[in-house]
């Protein structure tokens, strides 16, 4: 949505002034399959969910303004939060840059939810 909270606040204020709906572009969250998976989970079809794992392997476009967590993982986190109906309580990540100095393009992240998932 923005590089920092001050920019986000300005964008929200601009949208309010113009009577517009302002939201982030988590387009994958609105994929037709996500509600189907959510229903399966709600119906208990897969059994107890202990963890969800996701992997993004995108080679382009190469971003120089944001790391892989902010660029790609945000989509997966949004989907997982929707599927579990909650936001994570704790989060940790470690990353490394290979393509651009100081911009991590490989990141391993763990999100822990209230029930221990």
Secondary structure as UniProt FT lines:
FT   HELIX           5..17
FT   TURN            18..19
FT   HELIX           27..30
FT   HELIX           32..42
FT   TURN            43..46
FT   HELIX           69..73
FT   HELIX           74..84
FT   STRAND          90..96
FT   TURN            101..102
FT   STRAND          106..112
FT   TURN            114..115
//
